Amino acid sequence: MSTMPDLQPFAGLRYNPARVSDWGSVLAPPYDVISDAQRRNLIARSPYQITRVETAGTDTEIAEAAALLRNWRDDGVLEREPRPAYYLLEQRFDHEGRGRTRHCLFLRARLVPWEAGEIIPHEWTMAGPKKIRTALRRATQMDISPLFALAQDSDRGLGALLDEASQLEPVASGSDHSGDHQVLRIVDQPDAVEALRAALAREPVYIADGHHRYESALADRDRATAKASSWSGDEPENFVLMGLVRAADPGLIVGPTHRLLHVDPPPDAVAVTRERFDVRDVGPVSDGPTR
């Protein structure tokens, strides 16, 4: 029997606006979509570009990334927020010639096994990327990029709270490398925080992207648990950074991708899919697309 997820506020590290005036210049995509050319272009935008840390892959690069983060904290480039909060990101972008706005709520999610049914995956993972992400998390003692997750929000209660939060005064804004405009707001008033936490605990959430990061965080937690002489369950290793979007958010766009099912689908799966998508039978895998 599944329980509901524990999605908490947290005191995050944030770029000090006195040191980083152009917030957009330090933003970057996740590690697994950054090409070598894009990495060079991103790093050229700012000496504090997070890509310098996010794309670390070898043992040497990971050690250098951890040292760089320590330097940024010591120099006041990164500052810890004074109290736990939820962080609401408003993303404005163009898609197919039309302006869109998406709201993503950043929080810390308590790590649980997939079988608990609180946080639901949709893909298998590979050992190589997990090894790298586990090593990076262990060396830096933080999550550099969040999971991307979806919430059904059946009663629209979460949506109403996010609408209220979107009226707060922004604490940072800027345009990223792709020209998308990003606006950050902090929700830290006790009543608002408690209302959000209650709304977030009503339904399971679904991982859209970040399965490797999630399983890496689980591995790091298990390692820390095994080494500890005592364990309360509320240590930082018990949580992972998550960005959550409502399924009904008008700015949520779900594009096509290739997936292989390793179990038999429900008998009506194709018929149900045809109700919303164009479906084409390409035949056996050996005769159809290979990528």
GIBELDA-V749142 format. One record per backbone hydrogen bond with DSSP energy under -1.0 kcal/mol. NH is the residue of the N-H (numbers start at 1). CO is the residue of the C=O. Records with the same first field share a line. If there is no record, write none. Layout:
BEGIN
NH=CO + CO
END
This chain:
BEGIN
8=108
10=85
12=10
14=79
16=77
19=16
20=16
25=22
26=23
33=30
34=31
39=35
40=36
41=37
42=38
43=39
44=40
45=42
49=46
50=26
52=49
53=50
54=50
55=51
56=53
62=58
63=59
64=60
65=61
66=62
67=63
68=64
69=65
70=66
71=67
72=68
73=69
74=70
75=71
76=73
77=72
78=72
79=14
81=12
85=10
86=187
87=106
88=185
89=104
90=183
91=102
92=181
93=100
95=98
98=95
100=93
102=91
104=89
105=244
106=87
107=242
108=8
109=240
110=6
111=238
116=113
117=114
120=205
130=126
131=127
132=128
133=129
134=130
135=131
136=132
137=133
138=134
139=135
140=136
141=137
147=241
148=209
149=243
150=206
151=245
156=153
160=156
161=157
162=158
163=159
164=160
165=161
166=162
167=164
168=165
171=184
172=184
174=182
176=180
179=176
181=92
182=174
183=90
184=172
185=88
187=86
193=189
194=190
195=191
196=192
197=193
198=194
199=195
200=196
202=199
205=118
206=150
207=120
208=148
209=148
214=210
215=211
216=212
217=213
218=214
219=215
220=216
221=217
222=218
223=219
224=220
225=221
226=222
227=223
228=224
238=235
239=236
240=109
242=107
243=147
244=105
245=149
247=151
249=246
252=249
269=266
272=268
273=269
274=270
276=273
277=273
287=284
288=284
END
